[in-house]
Amino acid sequence: MSSIDRSRTAGGTRTYEVRTYGCQMNVHDSERLSGLLEDAGYVRAAEGADGDADVVVFNTCAVRENADNKLYGNLGHLAPKKASRPGMQIAVGGCLAQKDRDTIVKRAPWVDVVFGTHNIGKLPVLLERARVQEEAQVEIAESLEAFPSTLPTRRESAYAAWVSISVGCNNTCTFCIVPALRGKEKDRRPGDILAEVEALVAEGVSEITLLGQNVNAYGSDMGDREAFSKLLRACGSIDGLERVRFTSPHPRDFTDDVIAAMAETPNAMPQLHMPLQSGSDPVLRAMRRSYRQERYLGIIEKVRAAIPHAAITTDIIVGFPGETEEDFEQTLHVVREARFAQAYTFQYSKRPGTPAAEMDGQIPKAVVQERYERLVALQEEISWEENKKQVGRTLELMVAEGEGRKDGTTHRLSGRAPDNRLVHFTKPGQEVRPGDVVTVEITYAAPHHLLAEGAVLDVRRTRAGDAWEKRNAAEQAKPAGVLLGLPKIGVPEPQPAVASGCGCD
């Protein structure tokens, strides 16, 4: 059987594959791209199709120095496949497409469609137009045509979901190109957000993650500085919604009313991802970050006072242009003081088109690497010490799908604690489904996970577990030849879900 035959369903339906790079916004956009394609009659190609689908979509990221090299390398890999398969189409969207709109088809003339961050809803139309006209279609909108949440969505989890509350960003961080590609912040109306959350809960979802490029700036588009805390509290009144998370906030907009809402809303989880980027005031100034070390540590102190068991995570950039050893020591100082549960650390790399890429004082690679290793070693030590404090605690876990890579061989299952820590636990005698809730006692701590090696204390079957079971049964019952496979891109990993994301918040 040829690859063309393998990629088709029994009825000849065209198949698709979406490859996603970058941040949580891209992950959620890919859910919408999948929904649009399935709404247009495509079906997902089998897992591991590796370019054998009839339509391959690249949802790109532009925040890394070598992002374009990675894209063109992948496109080059597909060129001979496309040449041997009449009717195969390739589409490129996302931030790199928005940035390099005219370059992509010149460098890879076998690409059929190029679309941007503002018009993802046009993908099926552009694919059909390219097929009929037999020429590449490049369509990049300069501003948002419709809020993406109005588009069809193929959610990748039955029990957890992303909910976008805004798109775009009003900040001007010198290392970040996202505002230029995603545009100024635009907020959804609170009623629309809550209606989407209620609809998701009605389908069986029990955990949502509120999503925005600068999520706690929500309301700036409407002139209400307390809109985000009001939204958190409103989510607390939705019956059946067990867990609410959000990503990613900005220290500048992290106000006391948000801390109070987190502490006082029962389903707001005791977890916070607060990007630091640097602990040095001069570097923060050069980054055009609108807070300083004292302000940042003050927020951490207030959160810990209001929510003692909160797990706090962060993003840190090492080797920003002009960073001295003294500047780096200030970052280490903040890490020691804040005692993050985890830190997502990045070596600075030039983002083409950003002010930082043209700054004097670019740090030699060897210096950046040495500082990075010292930071990682310190954070590993702190993460382990903080996780050891969890030993002996009794925790409720939401059972997760696909988060324990060794679960099959260890006869364990995995779940997320309320504070988002990953816990591997002994598989109980009774059936436990993703989305169900188990109660366990923590017996062992490693730097990046916890173990509950004793018997599960309690199992609570949930509507979310019912929803997972129903979806799983429906996929198993699909006619032979409909090759869907298990999705890989969208179960909302508690933030920061994508450690290789933009880190721009």
C-alpha positions in Angstrom: 0.0 0.0 0.0 1.4 3.4 -0.9 1.8 6.3 1.5 -1.0 8.1 -0.4 -3.3 5.1 0.3 -2.3 4.9 4.0 -3.1 8.6 4.6 -6.6 8.3 3.3 -9.7 7.0 5.1 -11.7 4.1 3.7 -14.1 6.6 2.0 -11.3 8.7 0.4 -11.6 11.5 2.9 -8.5 13.8 2.9 -6.3 13.6 6.1 -4.5 16.4 7.9 -1.6 16.8 10.3 -0.8 20.0 12.4 2.7 20.5 13.6 2.9 23.1 16.5 5.8 25.1 17.7 6.0 27.7 20.5 3.8 29.0 23.2 0.4 28.0 24.7 -1.3 30.5 22.3 0.0 28.5 19.4 -1.1 25.2 21.0 -4.6 26.6 21.4 -4.6 28.0 17.9 -3.7 24.5 16.6 -6.8 23.1 18.3 -8.8 25.6 16.3 -6.9 24.8 13.1 -7.8 21.1 13.7 -11.4 22.1 14.4 -11.6 24.1 11.2 -10.2 21.3 9.1 -12.5 18.7 10.6 -15.4 21.0 10.1 -14.4 21.2 6.4 -14.4 17.4 6.2 -10.8 16.4 6.8 -9.8 13.8 9.4 -6.7 13.6 11.5 -3.9 11.5 10.1 -2.6 8.6 12.1 -0.1 9.3 14.8 3.4 9.2 13.4 2.2 9.9 9.8 5.4 12.0 9.3 4.2 14.0 6.4 2.0 11.3 4.8 -1.1 13.3 5.4 -2.9 15.0 2.5 -2.5 18.4 4.2 0.4 19.3 6.5 0.0 22.5 8.5 3.0 24.2 10.3 1.9 26.5 13.1 5.1 28.4 13.6 6.9 30.4 16.3 9.2 33.3 15.6 10.9 33.9 18.9 14.0 31.8 18.5 17.0 32.9 16.5 17.0 29.7 14.4 13.2 29.4 14.0 13.3 29.9 10.3 16.1 27.4 9.8 14.0 24.8 11.6 10.9 25.6 9.4 12.8 25.5 6.1 14.5 22.3 7.1 11.1 20.6 7.8 9.7 22.0 4.5 12.7 20.7 2.6 12.1 17.3 4.1 8.5 17.3 2.7 9.4 18.6 -0.7 10.1 15.2 -2.3 7.0 13.7 -0.7 4.9 16.4 -2.1 6.5 16.0 -5.6 5.6 12.3 -5.6 2.0 12.8 -4.3 -0.3 14.8 -6.5 -2.9 16.7 -4.4 -0.8 16.9 -1.3 -0.8 20.4 0.2 1.4 22.3 2.7 0.3 25.3 4.7 2.4 27.6 6.9 0.8 29.8 9.6 1.6 31.3 13.0 4.1 34.0 14.0 6.9 33.2 11.6 4.3 33.3 8.7 3.1 36.7 10.0 6.7 38.0 10.1 8.1 36.4 6.9 5.0 36.5 4.7 6.8 37.1 1.4 9.8 35.0 2.0 8.3 31.6 2.7 7.0 30.9 -0.8 10.2 32.3 -2.4 12.4 30.0 -0.3 10.0 27.0 -0.5 7.9 27.4 -3.7 6.2 24.0 -3.0 4.2 25.6 -0.1 0.6 26.1 -1.1 -0.8 28.4 1.7 0.7 31.0 3.9 -1.6 32.6 6.6 -1.0 34.7 9.7 -1.9 34.9 13.3 -5.0 37.1 12.7 -6.8 35.0 10.0 -6.4 31.4 11.0 -10.1 31.0 10.2 -9.3 31.3 6.4 -7.2 28.1 6.2 -9.8 25.8 4.6 -10.8 28.5 2.1 -7.2 29.2 1.2 -6.4 25.5 0.8 -9.3 25.1 -1.6 -8.4 28.2 -3.5 -4.8 27.0 -3.9 -6.1 23.7 -5.2 -8.4 25.3 -7.8 -6.1 28.0 -9.0 -3.0 25.8 -8.8 -0.9 28.5 -7.2 0.2 29.5 -3.8 -2.1 31.6 -1.7 -0.5 34.1 0.7 -3.0 36.0 2.9 -1.8 37.9 6.0 -4.3 40.1 7.9 -2.8 43.1 9.7 -5.4 43.0 12.5 -7.7 40.4 14.1 -10.6 39.6 11.8 -12.7 37.7 14.5 -11.9 36.6 18.0 -10.5 33.0 17.5 -12.8 31.5 20.2 -15.7 31.8 17.7 -14.0 29.2 15.5 -14.6 25.4 15.6 -12.2 23.7 18.0 -11.0 20.2 18.3 -10.0 20.1 21.9 -7.3 17.7 22.8 -8.6 16.8 26.2 -12.0 15.7 27.4 -11.4 16.9 31.0 -9.2 20.1 30.7 -9.5 23.0 28.3 -7.9 26.3 27.4 -10.1 29.4 27.4 -8.7 32.5 25.7 -9.7 35.7 27.4 -7.5 38.1 25.3 -5.2 38.1 22.3 -2.2 40.4 21.7 0.0 42.3 24.1 0.6 46.0 24.9 4.1 45.6 26.4 7.3 46.5 24.5 9.8 44.1 26.0 13.0 44.5 24.0 13.6 40.8 23.7 10.1 39.9 22.4 8.7 40.1 18.9 5.2 38.8 19.9 3.4 42.2 20.2 4.5 43.0 16.6 3.0 39.7 15.4 0.0 39.3 17.6 -0.9 42.9 17.7 -2.3 45.1 20.5 -4.3 43.5 23.3 -7.9 42.8 22.6 -10.2 41.5 25.4 -13.2 39.3 25.1 -16.3 40.3 26.9 -16.7 38.6 30.3 -20.1 37.2 29.4 -18.7 35.5 26.3 -15.8 34.0 28.3 -18.2 32.7 31.1 -20.6 31.3 28.5 -17.7 29.3 26.9 -16.6 28.0 30.3 -20.2 27.0 31.2 -20.5 25.2 27.9 -17.2 23.4 28.5 -18.3 22.3 31.9 -21.6 21.0 30.5 -19.5 18.8 28.2 -17.6 17.3 31.1 -14.6 19.6 31.4 -13.6 20.1 35.1 -10.4 22.2 34.7 -9.9 25.3 32.6 -6.8 27.4 32.0 -7.5 31.1 31.3 -5.1 32.1 28.5 -3.7 35.4 27.4 -0.4 36.8 26.2 -0.6 39.0 29.3 -3.5 37.4 31.1 -3.8 39.6 34.1 -3.8 42.8 32.0 -7.3 41.6 31.0 -9.6 44.6 31.2 -7.3 47.2 29.9 -9.2 47.1 26.6 -12.4 47.8 28.5 -11.1 50.3 31.0 -11.6 48.0 34.1 -8.4 47.4 36.1 -10.2 44.8 38.3 -11.7 42.8 35.4 -9.3 39.9 35.8 -10.0 39.4 39.5 -13.7 39.7 38.9 -13.4 37.0 36.2 -11.6 34.7 38.6 -14.4 35.1 41.2 -17.1 34.6 38.5 -15.4 31.3 37.6 -15.7 30.3 41.2 -19.5 30.3 41.0 -19.7 27.9 38.1 -21.1 24.6 39.3 -19.0 21.6 38.3 -15.9 23.6 37.5 -13.3 22.1 39.9 -10.0 23.8 38.9 -9.2 27.2 37.5 -5.6 28.1 36.4 -4.3 31.0 34.3 -1.2 31.8 32.2 0.8 33.9 31.9 0.6 37.0 34.1 2.9 40.0 34.2 4.3 41.4 37.5 3.4 44.9 36.4 -0.3 44.1 36.4 -0.3 41.7 39.4 -2.5 43.7 41.8 -3.7 42.9 45.3 -7.2 42.3 44.1 -5.9 39.4 42.0 -4.2 37.9 45.0 -7.3 38.2 47.1 -9.4 36.6 44.3 -7.0 33.7 44.1 -7.1 33.2 47.9 -10.9 33.5 48.2 -12.1 31.6 45.2 -12.3 27.9 46.1 -11.6 26.5 42.6 -8.7 28.9 41.9 -5.7 26.6 42.2 -2.8 27.5 44.7 -0.3 27.9 41.8 1.2 30.9 40.1 3.5 31.2 37.2 5.2 34.7 37.4 7.9 35.4 34.8 10.9 37.0 36.4 13.3 37.2 33.3 16.1 38.8 35.4 16.7 39.7 39.0 18.9 42.7 38.1 17.3 46.2 38.0 19.6 47.4 35.2 18.9 44.4 33.1 15.1 44.7 33.7 15.4 48.3 32.6 17.2 47.3 29.5 14.6 44.6 28.9 11.9 47.3 29.2 10.3 45.4 32.0 8.2 47.7 34.1 9.0 46.3 37.6 12.2 45.9 39.7 13.5 43.3 42.0 11.8 44.8 45.1 8.4 44.9 43.5 8.7 41.3 42.2 9.7 39.9 45.6 7.0 41.9 47.2 4.4 40.1 45.1 5.8 36.7 46.0 5.7 37.6 49.7 2.0 38.7 49.4 1.0 35.6 47.5 2.7 33.3 50.1 1.0 35.2 53.0 -2.4 34.8 51.3 -1.9 31.3 49.9 0.8 29.5 52.1 0.9 26.3 50.0 1.1 28.0 46.6 3.7 26.6 44.2 5.3 29.5 42.3 7.1 29.0 39.0 8.9 31.4 36.7 10.8 32.1 33.5 14.4 33.4 33.5 16.6 34.6 30.7 20.3 34.2 31.1 22.9 36.2 29.2 20.8 39.2 28.1 23.0 41.8 26.3 25.0 43.8 28.8 24.4 41.4 31.7 27.4 41.5 34.1 28.4 38.9 36.7 26.9 41.3 39.3 23.6 41.4 37.4 23.6 37.6 37.2 24.3 37.3 41.0 21.1 39.4 41.5 19.1 36.8 39.5 20.6 34.1 41.8 19.6 36.2 44.8 16.0 36.4 43.7 15.9 32.6 43.0 17.1 32.0 46.5 14.6 34.4 48.1 11.6 33.3 46.0 12.3 29.6 46.2 10.5 28.7 43.0 9.0 25.2 42.7 10.3 25.2 39.1 12.1 27.7 36.9 12.0 27.6 33.1 15.4 28.9 32.2 16.4 30.1 28.7 19.8 31.1 27.3 19.3 34.5 25.6 19.1 34.1 21.8 18.6 36.9 19.3 15.0 37.3 18.2 15.2 38.9 14.8 13.4 42.2 14.6 13.7 42.9 18.3 15.6 45.9 19.8 17.7 43.5 22.0 19.1 41.8 18.9 20.9 45.1 18.0 22.1 46.0 21.5 25.8 46.3 22.3 27.2 43.9 24.9 26.1 40.6 23.4 27.4 38.0 25.8 29.8 35.3 24.6 28.2 31.8 24.3 30.7 30.3 26.8 29.8 32.9 29.5 26.1 32.4 28.9 26.5 28.6 29.1 28.5 28.8 32.4 25.9 31.1 34.0 23.1 28.9 32.8 24.5 25.8 34.3 25.0 27.6 37.7 21.4 28.8 37.6 20.0 25.3 36.7 22.1 23.7 39.5 20.7 26.2 42.1 17.2 25.8 41.0 17.4 22.0 40.9 18.5 22.1 44.5 15.7 24.4 45.5 13.1 22.4 43.6 14.1 19.3 45.4 14.1 20.9 48.8 10.6 22.4 48.1 9.3 19.0 46.9 10.6 17.3 50.0 8.3 19.5 52.0 5.4 17.7 50.3 6.3 14.3 51.7 3.7 13.1 54.2 1.0 15.4 52.8 -2.3 14.0 51.6 -3.3 15.5 48.2 -6.1 15.2 45.8 -4.9 14.5 42.3 -6.7 14.9 39.0 -5.7 11.9 37.0 -3.8 12.9 33.8 -3.4 11.3 30.4 0.0 10.9 28.9 2.1 12.7 31.6 3.8 9.6 33.1 6.2 8.3 30.4 7.1 5.2 32.5 3.7 4.5 33.9 3.3 1.4 31.8 6.4 -0.3 33.1 6.1 0.9 36.7 2.4 0.0 37.0 1.6 3.6 38.1 -0.7 6.3 37.0 0.0 10.1 37.1 -1.9 13.1 38.1 -1.6 16.8 39.0 -1.9 18.1 42.5 -3.9 21.4 43.0 -0.6 23.3 43.1 0.2 21.7 39.7 3.0 19.4 40.9 3.2 16.1 38.9 2.6 13.0 41.1 3.0 9.4 40.1 0.9 7.0 42.2 0.3 3.3 42.6 -2.4 2.0 40.3 -5.4 1.1 42.4 -7.4 -2.1 42.0 -10.4 -0.3 40.7 -10.7 1.5 37.4 -9.4 5.1 37.3 -9.9 7.3 34.3 -8.2 10.5 33.2 -10.3 13.3 34.8 -11.2 11.3 37.9 -9.8 12.4 41.2 -7.8 10.3 43.6 -6.5 11.0 47.2 -3.0 9.9 48.0 -0.2 10.4 50.5 3.1 11.6 49.2 6.0 9.3 50.1 8.9 10.4 48.0 10.2 13.6 46.3 12.4 14.1 43.3 13.3 17.6 41.8 10.6 17.4 39.1 8.0 15.0 40.5 6.5 13.3 43.6 5.7 9.7 44.3 2.7 8.2 46.2 3.9 4.6 46.7 1.2 3.5 49.1 -2.3 2.5 48.4 -4.7 5.1 47.0 -6.8 6.4 49.8 -9.8 7.3 47.8 -11.1 7.3 44.2 -13.8 9.8 43.1 -15.3 9.2 39.7 -16.2 12.4 38.0 -18.2 13.9 35.1 -14.8 14.6 33.6 -13.9 11.0 33.7 -17.2 10.1 32.2 -16.5 12.6 29.3 -13.1 11.0 28.7 -14.6 7.5 28.7 -17.3 8.7 26.2 -14.8 10.3 23.9 -12.4 7.3 24.0 -15.3 4.9 23.2 -16.4 7.1 20.3 -12.9 7.1 18.8 -12.5 3.4 19.2 -15.9 2.9 17.5 -15.0 4.9 14.4 -15.1 2.9 11.1 -11.9 1.1 10.1 -9.8 3.3 7.9 -10.5 6.5 9.8 -7.0 7.0 11.2 -7.2 9.5 14.0 -4.6 8.4 16.5 -4.1 10.1 19.9 -3.4 13.8 19.7 -0.2 15.3 21.1 -0.6 19.0 21.1 -3.2 20.3 23.4 -4.0 18.9 26.8 -3.4 22.1 28.8 -0.3 21.2 30.7 -0.5 23.3 33.8 1.5 26.3 33.1 3.9 27.0 31.8 2.9 24.3 29.5 5.4 24.9 26.8 8.8 25.4 28.2 10.1 26.3 24.7 7.5 29.0 24.4 8.2 32.7 24.0 8.9 33.4 27.6 7.8 37.0 26.9 5.4 37.7 29.7 
